[in-house]
Amino acid sequence: MTARILPRLNGLTDNASINTLTNVPLDILTPDFLTALENHLLRIALQENNVSDWRPKAALRMYHCSGDETVLIEIFQKALNAFFHANANTSELIDPIPILNHKKCAVISFTSAMAR
């Protein structure tokens, strides 16, 4: 994969084309790097700080616009399902303006969250 990316980092290839090649991080990391990462302190810290089993103690609103292709809706849905499974039924997923992309959704989401 790296052989496909490096030649395109030439100042002539547009960002969208490069981003398409880097959508799956495991595709751009070498096997040696992945092996070195197995017991790296950063990986250990990330595992210790994993919030997948976290349960909110208060009402939680998560904002995501359906048009966001940077952060996929499945991440939010998985978290919401985990919260419901842990009986945190006061959590909700809000799609303020479905057509907005990641950047534009962030603005309206922060504004909406502050207004509540």
C-alpha positions in Angstrom: 0.0 0.0 0.0 2.8 2.4 0.9 4.1 2.0 -2.7 0.8 3.3 -3.9 0.7 6.3 -1.6 4.3 7.7 -1.6 4.4 8.4 -5.4 1.3 10.4 -5.0 2.8 12.7 -2.3 4.2 14.8 -5.1 2.3 18.1 -4.7 0.2 17.3 -7.8 -2.2 14.7 -6.5 -5.4 16.1 -4.9 -6.2 15.3 -1.2 -9.3 13.3 -2.1 -7.3 10.8 -4.2 -4.8 10.4 -1.4 -7.5 10.1 1.3 -9.2 7.3 -0.7 -6.0 5.3 -0.4 -5.6 5.9 3.3 -9.2 5.1 4.5 -8.2 1.8 6.1 -5.2 2.4 8.4 -4.2 -1.3 8.5 -3.7 -1.1 4.7 -1.0 1.5 5.0 0.9 0.1 8.0 3.7 -2.4 7.5 3.7 -5.8 9.2 6.9 -4.8 11.0 5.2 -1.7 12.4 2.2 -3.7 13.5 4.4 -6.2 15.3 6.3 -3.4 17.1 3.0 -1.8 18.0 1.7 -5.0 19.8 3.3 -4.2 23.1 4.0 -0.5 22.6 3.2 1.7 25.6 0.7 3.7 23.5 -1.3 0.6 22.6 -1.4 -0.5 26.2 -2.5 3.0 27.3 -5.2 3.0 24.6 -6.5 -0.4 25.8 -6.6 0.9 29.4 -8.5 3.9 28.3 -11.0 2.1 26.1 -14.5 3.4 26.8 -16.4 0.7 25.0 -17.6 -0.7 28.4 -18.2 2.8 29.8 -21.7 3.6 30.9 -22.9 7.2 31.2 -24.3 8.1 34.6 -26.4 11.0 33.2 -28.3 11.7 30.1 -26.1 11.7 27.1 -26.7 13.3 23.7 -24.5 12.3 20.8 -24.6 14.3 17.6 -23.9 13.0 14.1 -25.1 14.1 10.7 -25.9 11.3 8.3 -23.9 13.1 5.6 -20.7 12.8 7.6 -18.3 10.4 5.8 -15.4 11.1 8.1 -16.8 9.6 11.2 -19.2 6.8 10.4 -22.6 6.5 12.0 -21.9 2.9 13.0 -19.5 4.2 15.7 -22.3 6.1 17.3 -24.8 3.3 16.9 -22.4 0.8 18.5 -21.9 3.1 21.5 -25.6 3.8 21.8 -26.4 0.0 21.7 -23.8 -0.6 24.4 -25.3 2.1 26.6 -28.8 0.6 26.2 -27.4 -2.8 26.9 -25.9 -1.4 30.1 -29.3 0.1 31.0 -28.2 3.7 30.2 -31.5 4.4 28.5 -31.2 8.2 28.8 -28.7 8.3 25.9 -29.8 9.5 22.5 -28.3 10.0 19.0 -29.3 13.2 17.3 -29.0 13.9 13.6 -29.4 17.7 13.5 -29.2 18.2 9.8 -28.7 14.9 7.9 -27.2 16.3 4.7 -24.2 18.0 6.4 -20.7 16.7 6.1 -18.3 16.3 9.0 -17.0 19.8 9.2 -20.4 21.5 8.8 -22.1 19.1 11.2 -19.5 19.9 13.9 -20.6 23.5 13.9 -24.3 22.8 14.2 -23.7 20.0 16.7 -21.7 22.1 19.1 -24.2 24.9 18.8 -27.1 22.5 19.4 -25.4 21.0 22.4 -24.7 24.4 23.9 -28.3 25.5 23.4 -29.8 22.5 25.4 
